[in-house]
């Protein structure tokens, strides 16, 4: 494994402490959906795609530093946060189309694209559909799966993949117990202190809204379709530079290994002292990696 270790991040550490209220919130109606997004900074666009069970808020610790050099756009994916929660359209090709339409509506074309967890396969779908529009691609702690046997192994190892894919029974069991259910995931990390009670409050409120849990779980029901789409997309490997990073006690080096099956120009490594939640557990190490990757070439 190739651990990613930071250089001096004193200035960026100060930037991480920017207040929640300093972010600018916006709404866009694109691809038939209302998409909420946060925007900050000026410069070349960096689009940040969150995972489950999260919203744009997962990027709160890295947005201020990135915004010192870039225009940062952090949307809520469809089904999450303040974005639309339709009954269908949760395969990652469709979700990526939302984001591509959002980027176009803001007047941008070529972007740096970062995806974590479900944001990863969404970013991969975006890059596959619009390779000329993605300058560089970053995938954080998720495998881009093109093998059915591998996906079945994930189902065995991660109970919520199957549980969430049956939203009727899942919601019946979770309703009224959202905090207990969600906190299980936030505390499953290298440093449980990465999530404050205020952070958990923010997420619990988002996923307790009407329709929110069902809509977010619909992303899991789309996994078989996503696998087929990934297999189709993988027939033409990505050519843009790709950075693949995994948490030390989560996907680890497996992120880079999976991207090497679908892209030709991949670098990566492992974030030490970190589980799945890279942007929240190790924001300084992530920032160091992103700044280096974006500025290199």
Secondary structure as GFF3:
##gff-version 3
##sequence-region A 1 297
A	DSSP	beta_strand	3	4	.	.	.	ID=ss1
A	DSSP	alpha_helix	10	15	.	.	.	ID=ss2
A	DSSP	three_ten_helix	20	22	.	.	.	ID=ss3
A	DSSP	beta_strand	24	30	.	.	.	ID=ss4
A	DSSP	beta_strand	33	40	.	.	.	ID=ss5
A	DSSP	beta_strand	45	49	.	.	.	ID=ss6
A	DSSP	three_ten_helix	56	59	.	.	.	ID=ss7
A	DSSP	alpha_helix	60	66	.	.	.	ID=ss8
A	DSSP	beta_strand	71	75	.	.	.	ID=ss9
A	DSSP	alpha_helix	92	105	.	.	.	ID=ss10
A	DSSP	beta_strand	111	116	.	.	.	ID=ss11
A	DSSP	alpha_helix	118	129	.	.	.	ID=ss12
A	DSSP	three_ten_helix	131	133	.	.	.	ID=ss13
A	DSSP	beta_strand	134	140	.	.	.	ID=ss14
A	DSSP	alpha_helix	148	157	.	.	.	ID=ss15
A	DSSP	alpha_helix	159	164	.	.	.	ID=ss16
A	DSSP	alpha_helix	167	174	.	.	.	ID=ss17
A	DSSP	alpha_helix	178	186	.	.	.	ID=ss18
A	DSSP	three_ten_helix	192	194	.	.	.	ID=ss19
A	DSSP	alpha_helix	197	208	.	.	.	ID=ss20
A	DSSP	alpha_helix	212	221	.	.	.	ID=ss21
A	DSSP	alpha_helix	223	233	.	.	.	ID=ss22
A	DSSP	beta_strand	241	247	.	.	.	ID=ss23
A	DSSP	alpha_helix	254	259	.	.	.	ID=ss24
A	DSSP	beta_strand	266	271	.	.	.	ID=ss25
A	DSSP	alpha_helix	278	281	.	.	.	ID=ss26
A	DSSP	alpha_helix	283	295	.	.	.	ID=ss27
###
